[in-house]
Amino acid sequence: MTPLTRRDFLRRRAIHAAAWSLSCGRHEGGGATRGAVLPPNPHAGRWMGDDFTLGHRLRDSLHPPLTGGVLEAECDVLVVGGGVSGLTVACELAKMGRRVTLLEQAAEVGGNSKSAEWGGIAYSIGAAYFTKPVADSPIDTLYRELGVMDRAVRVSHGEVFADGRLAHGFWAGSTAQGDAIAATRKVAGAFHRIYDERYPEIPWTRATAGWTREAFELADRIPFSRYLDEVGVPADVRQFCEYYCWSSFGGSSNEISSYAALNFITAEFGEILALPGGNAGVAQALAAKARERGVKIVTGTAAGAVRQQGKGVEIGALSAAGVHRYPARACVLAVPRFMAARIVTDFPEERGAIVAGMKWRAYIVANVLLARRPNPEWYDAYRIEPLTPETAAWTDLVVADFVASP
């Protein structure tokens, strides 16, 4: 199997999840109007985010020993994590003839690519869009096999909110004045060239075009804020990048590696595609294909310990019913690094130290019903007003039914 780079991964999933998602009342052929009778909301009063009950039981050791419990059937590969990456790995391994079991701690697969529905509107509660795959690439082939490319719609990007108003053509300098117009266009050109000619792949390999190992390590140690200083971005671009870092990474440009930030933000200069309900459509198609190929998908089960067992591995997991043990010849962890550090026995000490030094934050995706449709409309637009993290209400807005089901 060809190693998966982050550029590949971006073509499978959204570049980021928006901080707000607006459901604007398009249903039964028309927009909501004052006094209209709206469909009931089945999600009212419900928490739509992830349920970490099992994870917290594992964290706090509120469970029986993971060396006991029910011994499950052995498989060739056990995949931990049912997000887009885990589903893709499971799907491709099954295509190669492997017996695959996938464990997902949530009640449904999808990771941060899930959706919900209100009044006939499918809306994203996580990842919203992806970049168009290179023609005839493995990802393009996979997407066409899944039917994703037949349903995906090209959406505009480059809209921002400035002074409380929607502005199109941000990267053409629409919000700038004087010399800042040319400066904004210059930055846009530089980002576009990076995406086309020397995209900063994660993980870095010798095949990463335009980046030596030394250049990669240097850029990875320099905060993105310093990079923005060095290239002399105008004030509006600086604000856009700041909001982008908070939305994509949950941190300021001063905390984010230049290499990682460029990996994200330059991908925005590719062609952006979206499905109704966001990237949940990709996850659902992958899950259906994985099951068709014989993958056993087990939801509501959280892996708590991965340890060597003879020539293979054994994974101790926890569900509402109790402890389960899954023997396998190999295990793939499609989970965040902090989770891998917690559940893998004998996790490398130097990598554990990196994880221990990481900062973690959370943000909320809020779905808001508007009384009438916004005019003009947009798909995803960022704020560029001065950012105060302690008081900022939102980073970007997504109109949920901009990409409507046919």
C-alpha positions in Angstrom: 0.0 0.0 0.0 1.3 3.5 -0.9 2.1 5.5 2.2 -0.6 8.1 3.0 0.6 11.7 3.1 -1.4 14.5 4.5 -2.0 16.0 1.1 -3.6 12.7 0.2 -5.6 12.8 3.5 -6.8 16.3 2.7 -8.3 15.0 -0.5 -10.3 12.4 1.6 -11.6 14.8 4.2 -12.3 18.4 5.0 -9.4 20.8 5.5 -11.1 22.0 8.7 -14.4 22.1 10.5 -16.2 25.4 10.6 -16.9 27.0 14.0 -20.5 27.7 13.1 -22.9 26.1 10.6 -26.0 28.0 9.5 -29.1 26.1 8.6 -31.0 28.7 6.7 -34.5 27.2 6.3 -34.5 25.8 2.7 -37.1 23.1 2.7 -40.1 22.1 0.7 -38.8 24.3 -2.2 -38.6 27.6 -0.4 -37.0 29.7 2.3 -38.3 30.3 5.8 -40.4 33.5 6.2 -41.7 35.4 9.1 -44.6 33.4 10.7 -43.9 30.2 8.7 -44.5 26.9 10.4 -41.1 25.2 10.7 -40.5 21.5 10.9 -39.9 20.1 14.4 -36.3 19.8 15.5 -35.6 16.3 16.7 -32.2 17.4 18.0 -33.5 20.1 20.3 -32.0 19.9 23.8 -29.6 17.1 22.7 -25.8 17.2 22.8 -24.6 16.4 19.2 -20.9 16.2 20.0 -18.9 13.1 20.7 -19.7 10.9 23.7 -16.5 10.3 25.7 -18.0 8.1 28.4 -16.0 5.0 27.4 -12.9 7.1 26.9 -13.2 8.6 30.4 -13.8 5.2 31.9 -10.5 4.1 30.3 -8.7 7.2 31.4 -9.8 6.9 35.0 -9.4 3.1 35.1 -13.1 2.6 35.9 -13.2 -0.8 34.2 -12.2 -4.4 34.7 -8.7 -5.5 33.6 -8.3 -5.4 29.8 -6.6 -8.7 29.9 -9.9 -10.5 30.6 -13.3 -10.4 29.1 -14.6 -11.9 25.9 -12.0 -13.2 23.4 -13.1 -12.2 19.9 -12.2 -14.0 16.6 -8.7 -13.3 15.2 -8.3 -11.1 12.2 -5.4 -10.1 9.9 -5.5 -6.4 10.7 -7.4 -4.5 13.4 -8.0 -0.8 12.7 -8.6 1.4 15.7 -10.6 4.5 14.7 -13.5 4.9 12.4 -12.9 8.3 10.9 -12.2 8.8 7.2 -8.6 7.7 7.5 -9.5 4.5 9.4 -12.3 3.7 7.0 -10.0 4.2 4.0 -7.3 2.0 5.5 -9.8 -0.7 6.3 -11.4 -0.5 2.9 -8.1 -0.7 1.0 -6.8 -3.6 3.2 -10.0 -5.6 2.6 -9.6 -5.0 -1.1 -6.1 -6.6 -0.8 -7.8 -9.7 0.7 -7.1 -9.1 4.4 -9.5 -10.0 7.1 -10.2 -6.6 8.8 -12.0 -5.6 12.0 -12.5 -1.9 12.7 -13.2 -0.5 16.2 -14.9 2.8 16.7 -15.6 4.3 20.2 -18.6 6.3 19.0 -22.1 5.0 18.1 -21.4 5.6 14.4 -18.4 5.9 12.2 -17.2 9.1 10.6 -15.0 10.7 13.2 -15.2 14.5 12.6 -17.0 13.8 9.3 -20.6 13.4 10.6 -23.9 15.1 9.7 -27.4 15.5 11.0 -30.7 16.6 9.3 -33.4 19.1 9.9 -36.4 19.8 7.7 -34.9 17.9 4.8 -31.5 19.8 5.2 -28.5 17.6 5.7 -25.9 19.7 7.6 -22.4 19.0 8.7 -21.5 18.9 12.3 -17.8 18.6 11.5 -15.7 18.5 8.3 -17.4 20.3 5.5 -15.4 20.0 2.2 -12.4 18.5 0.5 -10.0 19.4 -2.4 -10.5 17.9 -5.8 -8.3 14.9 -6.4 -5.7 14.8 -9.1 -7.2 13.2 -12.2 -6.6 9.4 -12.3 -4.8 9.4 -9.0 -5.5 6.6 -6.5 -7.8 9.0 -4.5 -9.6 10.1 -7.6 -10.1 6.4 -8.5 -11.4 5.6 -5.0 -13.8 8.6 -5.0 -15.2 7.7 -8.4 -15.7 4.1 -7.2 -17.5 5.4 -4.2 -19.7 7.7 -6.3 -18.4 10.8 -4.4 -17.4 12.7 -7.6 -20.8 12.2 -9.1 -22.4 14.0 -6.1 -19.8 16.6 -5.2 -20.4 20.2 -6.1 -17.7 22.8 -6.6 -18.0 25.7 -4.1 -16.5 29.1 -4.1 -13.9 30.2 -1.5 -12.2 33.4 -0.6 -15.2 35.0 1.1 -14.7 36.9 4.4 -16.6 39.0 6.8 -15.1 42.4 7.1 -16.8 45.1 9.2 -19.8 42.9 9.7 -20.3 42.5 5.9 -19.7 39.6 3.5 -16.9 40.4 1.0 -16.1 38.2 -2.0 -12.6 38.0 -3.7 -10.5 38.4 -0.6 -7.4 37.0 -2.2 -7.8 39.5 -5.1 -7.5 42.3 -2.5 -11.2 43.2 -2.2 -10.9 44.2 1.5 -7.5 46.0 1.1 -6.6 49.5 0.1 -3.6 51.1 -1.6 -0.5 49.0 -1.6 -2.1 46.3 0.4 -4.1 45.2 -2.7 -1.0 44.2 -4.6 0.5 42.7 -1.4 -2.5 40.5 -0.9 -2.4 39.3 -4.5 1.3 38.6 -4.1 0.7 36.4 -1.0 -2.1 34.6 -2.8 0.2 33.9 -5.8 2.9 32.6 -3.4 0.5 30.3 -1.7 -0.9 29.1 -5.0 2.7 28.2 -6.2 3.4 26.4 -3.0 0.3 24.3 -3.5 1.0 23.6 -7.2 4.8 23.1 -7.1 6.2 22.4 -3.6 3.3 21.4 -1.4 4.6 20.7 2.2 3.6 17.0 2.6 3.0 15.6 6.1 4.7 13.3 6.9 7.8 14.6 5.1 9.6 12.1 2.9 12.5 12.4 0.4 9.9 12.5 -2.3 8.3 15.7 -1.0 8.9 18.1 -3.8 10.8 21.3 -3.1 11.6 20.6 0.6 14.8 19.1 1.8 14.8 17.5 5.2 16.7 20.5 6.6 14.2 23.0 5.1 11.3 20.9 6.5 12.8 20.8 10.0 13.6 24.5 10.0 10.0 25.4 8.8 8.6 23.0 11.4 10.4 24.9 14.2 9.5 28.4 13.1 6.0 29.6 14.2 3.7 30.6 11.4 3.5 34.2 12.8 7.3 34.6 12.1 6.8 33.3 8.6 4.0 35.9 8.1 6.3 38.6 9.4 9.1 37.5 7.0 6.9 37.6 3.9 5.4 40.8 4.9 1.7 40.0 4.7 -0.8 43.0 4.9 -3.0 43.4 7.9 -6.1 41.7 6.4 -4.2 38.6 5.4 -2.7 38.5 8.9 -6.1 38.5 10.4 -7.4 35.9 8.0 -4.4 33.6 8.9 -5.0 34.1 12.6 -8.7 33.1 12.3 -7.7 30.2 10.1 -5.2 28.9 12.7 -7.8 29.1 15.4 -10.4 27.3 13.3 -8.1 24.6 11.9 -5.7 24.1 14.8 -7.3 25.6 17.9 -4.4 27.9 18.5 -2.7 31.1 17.4 -0.3 31.6 14.5 2.4 32.0 17.2 1.8 28.4 18.4 1.6 26.7 15.0 4.5 25.4 12.9 5.0 27.2 9.7 5.3 23.9 7.8 2.0 22.6 9.3 0.2 25.9 8.7 1.3 26.0 5.1 0.3 22.4 4.7 -3.3 23.5 5.6 -3.7 27.0 4.2 -2.2 26.4 0.8 -4.5 23.4 0.2 -7.3 26.1 0.1 -5.9 27.1 -3.3 -7.0 23.9 -4.9 -10.5 23.3 -6.2 -12.9 22.9 -3.3 -15.7 20.3 -3.5 -18.5 19.7 -1.1 -21.4 17.2 -0.5 -24.8 17.8 1.1 -24.1 17.4 4.8 -20.3 17.9 4.3 -17.8 15.0 4.4 -20.2 12.7 6.2 -21.1 11.6 2.7 -17.5 10.5 2.1 -17.4 8.6 5.4 -20.8 6.9 4.8 -19.7 5.8 1.3 -16.4 4.4 2.7 -18.2 2.5 5.4 -20.6 1.0 2.9 -17.8 -0.1 0.7 -15.8 -1.5 3.6 -18.7 -3.6 4.7 -19.3 -4.7 1.1 -15.7 -6.0 1.2 -16.1 -7.9 4.4 -14.8 -5.5 7.0 -16.3 -6.1 10.4 -17.2 -2.6 11.8 -17.7 -2.6 15.6 -19.1 0.7 17.0 -19.5 1.7 20.6 -16.2 0.0 21.5 -13.1 1.9 22.6 -9.6 0.4 22.4 -7.8 0.7 25.7 -4.6 -1.3 25.3 -2.5 -2.4 22.4 0.2 -4.9 23.2 2.5 -7.4 21.5 1.2 -11.0 21.7 3.6 -13.5 20.2 4.0 -12.7 16.5 0.9 -10.5 16.6 -1.0 -8.1 18.8 -3.9 -8.1 21.1 -6.1 -5.2 21.6 -8.1 -4.8 24.9 -11.2 -2.8 24.4 -14.2 -1.6 26.4 -17.9 -1.4 25.4 -21.1 -0.9 27.4 -21.3 -4.7 27.7 -17.8 -5.0 29.2 -14.2 -5.9 28.1 -13.3 -7.5 24.8 -10.0 -8.8 23.5 -9.2 -8.7 19.8 -6.2 -10.8 18.6 -4.7 -9.7 15.2 -1.6 -10.2 13.2 -1.2 -6.4 13.0 -2.9 -3.2 14.2 -3.4 0.2 12.5 -4.0 3.2 14.8 -6.1 5.8 13.0 -6.4 8.0 16.1 -4.9 11.2 17.5 -1.3 11.0 18.7 -2.3 11.6 22.3 -4.6 8.6 22.1 -1.9 6.4 20.6 0.5 7.4 23.4 -2.1 6.3 26.0 -3.1 2.9 24.6 0.1 1.5 23.1 2.2 -0.5 25.5 5.8 0.6 25.4 5.1 3.7 23.4 8.5 5.3 22.4 9.6 7.5 25.2 10.8 10.4 23.0 7.4 10.5 21.2 5.6 10.3 24.5 7.5 13.4 25.7 6.3 15.3 22.6 2.7 14.3 23.3 3.0 15.3 26.9 4.2 18.8 25.8 1.3 19.4 23.5 -1.5 21.9 24.3 -5.1 20.9 23.8 -8.2 23.0 23.3 -11.7 22.4 22.2 -14.2 24.4 20.2 -17.9 24.0 19.5 -19.7 23.7 16.1 -23.0 25.5 16.6 -26.0 25.1 14.2 -28.2 28.2 14.0 -31.6 28.5 12.3 -32.1 31.8 10.6 -35.5 33.4 10.0 -34.6 34.2 6.4 -31.9 33.3 3.9 -28.8 35.4 3.8 -28.4 37.7 0.8 -25.9 37.5 -0.8 -25.1 33.8 0.0 -21.8 32.1 0.6 -20.5 28.6 1.4 -17.7 29.2 4.0 -16.5 32.6 5.0 -13.9 33.7 7.7 -13.9 36.7 9.9 -11.0 39.2 9.5 -11.9 41.6 12.3 -9.3 41.8 15.1 -9.3 38.6 17.1 -9.4 38.3 20.8 -9.6 34.6 21.7 -11.1 35.2 25.1 -14.1 37.0 23.7 -14.4 36.1 20.0 -17.8 34.7 19.2 -17.0 32.8 16.0 -14.2 32.2 13.4 -16.1 31.3 10.3 -19.6 30.6 9.0 -20.8 27.8 6.8 -24.3 27.9 5.1 -25.5 24.3 5.6 -27.7 24.0 2.6 -25.6 25.9 0.1 -24.9 22.5 -1.4 -28.5 21.2 -1.4 -29.6 17.6 -2.2 -31.0 17.3 -5.7 
